């Protein structure tokens, strides 16, 4: 009969651990949302920037003349 009790204790411990993990995951998700968008790379140039107009002429996808 102790085997059944031990199995139940093991299962309860597993469920508690899963709940704690889910709570940590949810907390990290909230913290990331508050932090802002991901992407620690360099800033992307604005296509409407006058300095970038010269480079748009060289873009093969835009049909360079």
ABEGO torsion letter per residue (X at the ends): XAAAAAAAAAAAAAAAAAAAAAAAAAAAAAAAAAAEBBGABBBBBBAABAAAAAAAAABAAAGBX
